[in-house]
């Protein structure tokens, strides 16, 4: 009983399931002097007991193989889980329900202890000895006490693991929600900024045509009466606006004087201006189209969440 309490005290402070089970089999073998100890836990189907920790090289080999036993099958572990009762074989050679493990050829006595918390079976622990009749009545009581400690510690570790997973999932969900919200706001912002561009480009094109019409009329006027024409105010306003915007017309003229007439036609010609306006309109339309493609699924997701 003192050994069982010692095992219970040592495993009670372990919180991660992998460390708990690994250290438990070592503690059992060291404290009780057994040949082998292993811990099986039920898989999600409840049909298989899967080895989760095993002592020494034999345990490592079985873990690498994914060793498992059928619940209620031809093994002491499977029977102990199925019946929720300890199974004891003082001489495994005479035991009808016993799995002959090639990794443990020296086993002569074996005990399988179910790990039970409340009405829930978690799995079973197996302890094995190289001696026949290795377990006394006191050993059985002490080892079952140890198994109860282990079951509770395993249950707590599983709950802690589930809690950590739930917390991590919640954190991921909140992170994705924050990213989605920020992304949605960014998409709306870009869309709002791009929305006026096609209309503005269209107005620039119309204004350009209007200016051409004004200059065509003024160029047809005689020089001596040109400034008296009602359209001349458009020219004066244009020059005043350029000055207010800090445009150095003299420097621009000096720079343009370096180009040939053909180069000037290509550089400042109407065709080039209209091409640039068309590029601006197409780019803005593309941005707005992408915005709708991105916002559409987000709106659908919001509708589904509400419903």
N, C-alpha and C positions, 0 to 999 in steps of 0.2 A: 504494500500500500504506500509505503514511503517512496518507493521507486515510481509508482504511478503518479503520486503527487508531484514528484520532481519533474516528470515528463510534462504534466499539466502546467506547472509553473513556467517551464522554459518555453513551451509553445504558445502560451497565452499572450506573450508580448509580441509575437510575430504577426504582421498584418498582411503581407502579400502572400497569396495562395501558393505560388511556386516555391518561395522560400520556406513557407510553413511546412509543406509536405516533404520537401527535401530534407529539412533538418529533423523532422519528426522521425523518419525512418532511421536516421543516424543515431538519434537520441535513444530510440527503442533498443536498437542493437547494442549500443554502448552500455546502457544502463542494465538491461536484462541479460546481455551476453548471448543474444540469439544469432543464428547463422545468417538469417535474411529477414528483412521486413519490407513491405511494400504497401502502397496506398492506391486504391482504385476509386474513381469517381464515375458516377453515371453520366452517359452522354445525353444529348438533348432528346433522343428518342426514348430513353429509359430502358432500352433493350440490351445495352452493352455496358459493362463495367470496364473503363479504360484506365490502364496503369498511368498514374500521374507522377509517381515517385517510387524509386526502388534502390535498395542498398547495393553499393559496390559495382563491380564490373557487370555482374549479372543484371542488375537493375538498369544500368546504362544501355546494355545490349537490348533488353526488352523495350525500353523507351524508344530506342532508335527504330525498332521494328513496328512500333505502334501497337504493342501487345494489349489485347483486350479479351474479356471473357463474357460469354452470354449469361444474362441474368436468368437464374433458374436452370442453367445448363449443367454440364458434367464437370463442375468445379466447386470447390468449397466456397470460394468467394461469391460465385453466382448464386449458390444455394443460400448462403448467409444473407445476401441482399434480398432474395426472393422471400425468404421466411422470416426475415428480420430477427434472426436468432444467431448466436455464435455457433460456429461449427468447429468441432475439435476432432483431430485425428491423432491419436497417440501412437499409431503405427500406420503410416500412409500406405504401406503395402497391403494392408487389410481393409482399407477404406474404399467403399464402392464408389462414392462420389469424390473423385480427386483428379485434378488435372496434373498429369506427369510432365513437368516442365524440364526440357532438356538443358536449360540454363542453370537449373538448381538440382543437380543429380544427387547431392548428398542429403537432401531433406528426408528426415525420418519421422518428424512430428510437425504438425501444422495446426494453426488456429486461425480461423477467419472471423473477424469481429465486424458486425454491421455498424455503420456510422449513421446514427439516427438523431434527428433534432425534431422534437414534437412528433408529428405524424409524417414527417418527411424523411425518406431514406436518401442519403447523399452518396453512399458507396460502401466500401468495406476496407478494413486493414487486414493484411495477412502477416503473421509472424511464424517463422519456421526455425526448426532446430535440427541439428545433426544427430540428436539423441532420441531414442524412443522413449515414450512416456515422460516427455519433457515438461508437461504442464500438470500442476497440481490444482486442486480446487481453489486454493488461495491465489495461484497464478491467474486462474480464469477470472476471478473477481477483480483482481488488481488490473489486469489487462482490459477488462471491460470498462473499468473506471477511466483508464487511460484513453480508451476509444471514445468515451463520452466527452472527455476534454477535447480530443481531436475533432470530433464531430462539431462541437460548438465553435471551436476556433476556425474550422473550415467554413462553417456557415457564416460566421462573421466576416471572414476574408472574402467570401463570395459576395456578400451584401455590400461590402466596401468597394469591391471591384465593380459591381453593378452601379453603385452610386457614382463612382468616378467616371464610368462610361456614360452615364446619364448626364453628368455635369459637362463632360467633354462634348457630348452631342448637343446639349443646350448651348454651350459656348459656340460651337460651330454654326448652329442655327442662327443665333443672334448675330454672329459675325457676317454670315451670308445675308441676313436681313439688312444689316447696316450697309453692307456693300451694295446690295440691290437698291436700297433707298438712295444712297449717295449717287449710284450710277444713274438711277432714274432722274434724280434732280439735275445731274450733269447733262443728261440727254435732253431734258426739257430746256435747260439753259441754252445749250447749243442750238436746239431747234428754234427757240425764241429769238436768238440772235441772227439765225439764218433766214427766218421767215420774211423779214422786210427786204432782203437782198434782191430777189427777182423783181419786185415792184419798183425798187429804187433804180435798178438797171434799166427797166423799161422806161421810167421817167427820164433818165439820163439820155437814152436814145431819142425820145421825143423832143427833149430840150435841144439836143444836138441838131436834129432836123429843123427845129424852129430857128435856131441861130443861123443855120445855112440859108434858110429862106430869107431871114432879115438881111444877111450880108449880100445875098444875090440881088435884093432890091436896092440896097445902098450902092453896090458896085455899078448898077445900071444908071444911077443918078449922076448928073454932072458934078464934078468936084466942087464947084462954087456954090451949089445948092444942097450938097449932101448933108451938111450938118443941120440944115433946116428941116430935114425929113423927120416925121414922127418916130421912125425906127432908130434914129441916131442915139436916142437915150439908152437903148439896149447896149450899144457899143460903149458909151461913156460909163454906164453902170458896170459892165464887164471889166473895164480897165481899173475902175475904182476898187472893185472887189479884189482883183489880183494884187493891187498895191496893199490893201488892208491885210491880205493873207501873207504878205511878205514875199511875193513873187518878184524876182529880179528879171524883168522883161529884157533889159539891155543885155544881161549876161546870157539869157537864153538865145537871143538873136545872134550874139557873137558866137555861141556854140553851134547854132544851126548853120551859120555862114560857112562852116567847114565842109558841109555836105554838098554833094552834087544835086541837081534837080531831081534825078531819078531816086536818089537815096532819101531826099526830103519827102518825096511822094510816098515812099514805103514807110518812112519813119513816122510822119505825122498825118498820113492820109486817112481819109474817112474809113476805108476798108479795114485798116489795122485797128482803129478804135472800135468798130462794130464787132470785129472778131474777139477783142478783149471783153466786150460787154457780153457776148454770147458765152464765152468761157465762164464768166462770173455767174450768169444765170444758170447754166448747166451744173456748175459746182454747187450752187445753193440748192437747186432742185434735188441733186444727189444726196446732200446732207439731210434735207427734209424727208426724203424717201427712206433713208436709213433710220432716221428717228422714228418714223411710223412703224417700220419693221421691228424695231427694238421695243417700242412702247406697247405695241399690240399684245405680245405675250405677257407683258407685265400687267396690263389691264385685265386680260383673261384670268391670270392667276389671282388677282384681287377679287374678281367676281366669284371665282370658285371658292376662295377663302370665306367670302361673305355668305355664300349659299351653304 
